[in-house]
Amino acid sequence: MEERDTQVKKAAEDQPSGTRTSVRKPGKRDLTAGSVTSTMLLFAVPMILGNVLQQCYNLADTWIVGKFVGSGALAAVGSAYTLMTFLTSILTGMCMGGGALFSICYGRRDIRKMKEYMVSSFALILGITALLTALSFVFLHPILRLMQIPSDVYDMMHDYMWIILFGLPFIFLYNYFAFLLRSVGDSATPLVFLGVSTVLNIGLDYVFVAVFNWNVEGAAIATVLAQIVSGIGIAAYSFAKETVLRLKREELRVNGGILGEIFSYSAATGIQQSVMNFGILMVQGLVNSFGTAVMAAFAAGVKIDTLAYMPAQEFGNAYSIFISQNYGAGKKDRIRKGSKSAVIVVLAFWLAASAAVFLLARQLMGIFIAPEETEIIRIGAGYLRIEGACYCGIGILFLLYGYFRAVEKPKVSLLLTIISLGTRVVLAYAFAPVFGVGAIWWAIPIGWALADVTGAVLLNLDLRGSRTIG
């Protein structure tokens, strides 16, 4: 801690006076001061609302396609969502890793270093985005075959994905600048841009699918257009309005040493996010082997599931930024208090969300599934009741991911992800052929629980100052 205090003081002394005052710009939330609980909650609220809007991109596709095209199209769009979540998780994870480094620098008031990270991380993740987009187009057919997509929905999913992939660069653009703004205490601006693009997405969805009858292709075009608006809009705002983020011409260069550092850090976070979603993708493939009814039930159930525990996920991300700023500022006691407070918040959320999903499972499925599709509703309600009762597990896991990412130990987050998803995949593939689709549903919370136990032990060691982690 003494070494970190020295780094904080030195960073502050190295900054020009104008730079130091700019980090206290009114309108941003200083996460290193004030009430621990209220600071985290107020910072988290725009992030939670933003994620709700982000989920609305695919929810709008799912609802409109399900109502106006049919259950086959619903299954196709639902499986496409799982695949796109995997692809975008690589980019989002890397942006998240860069955001953690930005937050640590901001906590130290080392704006010069933060700008070096900004330029190098942008160049790195942009290059990876271009590569990932190209590979996705080239290998789309093999990927869909690997996912065991039923023949009756294969063509629809291919056509939907072919268009959706054009949105990947704009997904990167939005997430990069969203994490950059949050790292300096602004969690509200990303919400504004998502709000505009989500309204646009839903409106275009209805026009293209319900009015023009463009089927799944219309839903995909609507989503990509909305992503273009949010990505370009937030990038333009960041440089036009945030003076602390403006770059001089001489600052627009990639530092080779920093590039390696960012790659090492962001790659661990990107891999952690992609491993998490690759495991989900493998489970999706197993689900698909049970037929279109189970596939459609899972597609709708996952949307409800995601919305139900999404506030805990975004609170975990807000908690991570809170920890990283205080880690950079050397405020270890505030980190301990914040961690205890975060656990209490997540437990309170779990009680409310779990009760609602468990009791209203059939009604929630009815949002996406027509009343006459009784078998799909029955399967989906069974899934929701099992997952809903166990949201505490995923809520705690989100906090653990956020903590270790914030204190420059992203490999621990990766380890927890491997435990959680590895358990889920192994148990699902081992027992589903014997006990049916219910074994897939139960494998998920068991994986959460094992990862939580491991993470809690490692967190306790770290908060006590142990040197055994890292």
N, C-alpha and C positions, 0 to 999 in steps of 0.2 A: 504493500500500500504506500509506503514511503517513496518508492521508486515512481509510482504512478503520480503521486502528488507533485514530485519534482517535474515530471513530464508536463503536467497541467500548467504549472507556473511558467515553465520555459516556453510552452506554446503561446501562452497569453502575452509574454514579454516580446515574442517574435512578431506579433501582429501589429500592423500600423494602427494608429488610434481610430481611424475611420472604420477599419474592418471590425475592430472589437466592439464598437458601439452598434454596428449594423446587426449583429447577431441578437440584439435585444429589441429588434423592431416590433412595435406594437402590432397586435393581431396574431402573433405566434404564441404558442403555449410553451413556457419554460418547464420542462419535465424534471429539472434538477432542484426545483424549489416549490414550496407550498405543500398543501395537504396531499399525502400520498394517494389515498383512495380516490378522492374527487378529481385529482389531476389525471389519473389514469382513466377514469370513467369518462370525463369530459373529452379527453383526447380520443378515446375509443369510439364514442358515439358516431361521429362522422364516418369512421372506418367501417363500423357495423352497417350503417345505412348504405354506404358505398358498395359493400359486398352484396347487400340485398339487391341493389340495382344491377350489379354485375351478374348475379344469378338470373335476373330477369331477362337477360339476353337469351339464354337458352330456354328459360321457362316460357317466354313468349312463343318461341319456336315450337316448344313441346305442346303447349295448350292449343294454339291455333292449328297446328298440324294435326293434332289428335282429334279436334272437333270438326275440322273441315276436310281432312283428307282420309283419316282412318287409323286403325290400330297398327297396321303394318308400317305406315309412315311414322307413327309415334315410336315404334320400336327402333326404326332406323335412326331417327333424330336422337333418341335416348342413348343408343350405343355410340353414335358420333360424338355426343357430349363427353362420354367416358374417354374416347380416344383423344379428343381435343384437349381435355383436361390434362391428360398425360403429356401431350406435346407442349402446351403452354406452361405446364409446371416447371419444365426445364428453364424456360426464359424467366418466369416469375421468380423461381428460386434464385437464379443468378442476380436478378434485380434486388431481391430481398437481401442477399449477401452483400451487395454493394451498398444498399441502404443502411445495413448495420455498421459498415465502415464509415459511411457519411455521418451517422448519428454519434459514433464514438468521437470522431474529429470535432463535431459540433459541440459535444459535451466538454471537450478540452479547449474549445474556442480556437482551434487550429484550422482556420478557414483556408489558408494556403494549401495545406495538405489535403483538405477536403476537395478542393478544386482539381488537384492532381488526380485524385481518385475518380472524380466525375468524368474527366476527359478519357482516361484510360479504360474505365469500366464501360463507358458508352461504346467506344471502339470495339472492345472485346465482345460485348453481348450483341452488338449489331452484326458482327461477323458470324457469330454462332447462330443468330436468327436467320441470316441468309442461307447458311449451310443446312440448318434444320428444315427450312421451307423447301429447299431444292430436293433434299432427300425424301421428304414426305410425299412430294409429287411423284418422284420416280418409283418409290416403293409402296404406293398406296394399295395396289391390288394384293401384293403379298401380305401386307399388314391386315387387310380385311379378311383374307383367308385364314390367317393365324388366329383372328378373333372368332372364327367359326360362325360367321354371319349366315343365317339361314338364307336359302336361295330366293325366297319370296320377298325379302327386303334388301337383298344385296345391291341391286342396281340403284335403288333409292338412296341407300347410305353412301354409295360411291359418288353419285351426282351431288349430294349434299356436301360431302367432304371436299370434293374437288373445288367447290366455290369457297367454302369456309377457310381453306388453307391460305387463300390470298389475304386473309386478315391477320396472319401471324405477325408481320412486321409492325402493324399498328397496335397489336396487343403488347408487343415489346415496348413500343414508344410510350403507351399509356402507363404501363407498370413501372418503367424506369423513372419517369418524372413523378409519378405518384409516390414512390418510395423516397425520391429525392426531396420532395416537398415535406413529407412526413418527418424526414430526418431532421429538418430544421424547425419542427413544431407546428407545421401547417397540415392538419388532417382534413380541413374543410374543403379546400379547393378541389381535390380529386373527386369529392362527392358531387360538386356542382357539374363538372364535366360528364360524370357518369349519368347524372340525372338527365341532362339534355340528350345524351346519346341513347339512353334507355327509352325515353319517350319517343324518339325518332325510330328506334328499332321496333317498338310495339306497333306504332302507326304504320310503318312500312310493311311489317309482317302481315297485318290485316289486309292492306291494299293488295300486296303481291300474291297472297295465298287465297284469301276469301273472295276478293273482287276479281283479280286477274287470273285466278286459277293456275298459278305458276308452280303449285305443289311444293315439294321440299326445296326445290331450287330457289323459289321466291323467298322462303324463310332464310336461306343461307345468304342471299344477296342483301336482304334487310340487315342481317347481323353484321356483315362486312362493312356496309356503308356506315352503320352506327359506330363501329370500331375505328373507322377512319376519322370520324368527327372527334371522338374522345382522344385519340392518340395525337393528332396534329394540334388540336385545341389546347391540350394541357402543356404540350411542349412550347407552343408559342407564348402561353401565359407565363410559364416559369421564367423565361428570360426577359419578358417584357415588364413583369411586375415585381419579381423577386431580385432586388438589387444584390443581395448577398451571393446569388448564384451566377451573376453575370461574369462572363469570361473576357479577358483582354486577349488581343491577338497573340501575344507571346505565351499565353497560357494554353493555347490550343495545340498542344503537342502531347504525344503519347510517350510516357516514361517507361522504358523497358523493364526496369527493376520493379516499378509499381505495378506494371501489367502482370508480372509473374505473381506478385503478392495478391492482387485482386483475383487472378485466376485460381490460385490455391484456395482462397477463402470462398469465393463465389461458386466455384465448382463443387465444393463440399455441400453448400446449401442447395445448389441446383440439382446435384445428384440425390440429395435427401428428398427433395420435392418430387423428382422424377421416379425414384424408387417407390415412394409412397403411392404414386399414381400408376406406376407399372404393375404393382401388386393388385391395385383395383382393376386394372385392365385385364390381368390374368383371371381374376375372379369373374369379370364380365364375360370372358371367353367361356368359362365353365357354365355360367348362367345361360348363355346362348345355346349351349348343347341341350338344355331342357325344353327348348321349343319357344315359339313366338309368344305364347301366353305368359310364361315365366319371364321372358325377356321384356315384354311390355310392362309387367308388374314391377320388375326391378327398376326399369327406366323411370317410371313415375315415382316409385318409392325412394329412389336415390335423390330425386329433386326435392321431395319433401324433407328427407333426412338432412340434406345439405342446408336447406333453409333453417331447419330446426336447430342444428348445432353451430350454424355459421356465426351467430353472435359470439359464442365462446371462442371460435377460431380467430375472429378479428380482435377480440379482446386480448387474446394471446399475442397477436402481432403488435397491438398497442403496448402491451406489457413489455414486449421485447425491445421496442424503441425506448420506452421508459428506462429499462435496465441499461441499455447501451449508452444513453446519454449520461446516466449517473455513473456507469462504469468508466466512461471517458473522463468524467469530472472527479473520479476517485471517491465517491460517496458510498462506501460499502454499507454503512448502517441503513441508509435510505433504500439500498437494494434489498436488504433483509426485510425491512418493513413492507416494501412493495410486494415482495414475494408472498408474505403471509396474507396480505390484503387480497392479492389476486386469487389465491386459493379459496378464500371465503366467497368472493364474488362468483367464481365458477361453480361452487357447490350450490349457491342460491339459484343460479341459472338452471342447473341440472334438475333441481326439484320441479321448477316450473315447466321447463321444456319437456321433460320426460312424462310428466302427468298429462300434459296436453296431447302429445303424440300418441301415448298409449291409449287414452280414452277415446280419442277422435280419429283413430286410424282409418276406419272405413269411410268416414266423411271426407277426410283429407284425400284419400285415393279418388273419391268422386270428383275432385277438382279436375283431374286429368282423364279419367276413364268414364265412359258412358255408363249409365245405371244398368243397362242390359248385359254388360260385360261382367257378370257376377263372378266368374272364375278368376279373372285378372284381379278384381277388387279383393277377393278372398286371399289370394297369394300375396298381394302387396300389403294388405293389412297385417298378415302374419309376420312379414319382414319388419314392418314398422314397429310392431309391439315388442319384438325382441331387441331391435336397435334402440328404440326409444327408452326402454328401461335402463339402458347402459350408457347414456350420454355423459355421465360423470367421467367415464374412462377416457373418452376422446377429449373432453374439456381439460382435464389435468395434463394430458399428453401435449396439447397445444401450448400450455404454459411451459412445459419442459423444453419443447422445441425452441420456443422463444428465448428462454433464459440462456441456454447454451450457445445459441446463435449470437446473442448480445454480448457475451463475455469472451468472444474470440475462440470458442470451442465448438465449431459447427460439426466436427466429426462425431461428437457425442450425440447430437441430434440425428445424424445419419445412422449411428448405431441403434438408437431407439426406434427409428423407422424400420430398419431391417428386422428387428425383433418383432415389431407389431405386424408388419406386412408379411414377413416370412412365416410367422405363426398362422396368420390368416390363410395364406395360400396353401401351406402344407396340410392344415386341418381340412380345408374345403375340398381339396382334391383327394385326400385320403378317405374321407367319410361320406361325401355327397353320393358316390356311387352305391353306397350301402344304405344310408339313412335318408337319402333324398335331398331336396333343395334346402330343407331346414338346417342341415349341417353347414351349408354355406353361410346362412344368417348367423348361426351361433359362433362360427369361427372368428367373426369380426370383433365382437367385444372381448373374446378371450385374448386375442392379440393385443388389444388396447391394455388389458389388465397386466399382462406380462411386461409390456414396455413401461407402464406406469411404475411398477414395483422397482424395475431396474433404474429408471430415471430418478425416482425419489431417493434412492440410496446415493446415487452420484451427486444429486443436488445438495443433499445434506452434507456430504463430504466437502463440496465446493464452498458452501456458505460458512463452513467451519474453518476454511482456509487451508484445506488439504491440498497437497501438491501431487496427489496421485492421479489427477485427471488432466487430460490435455493432449 
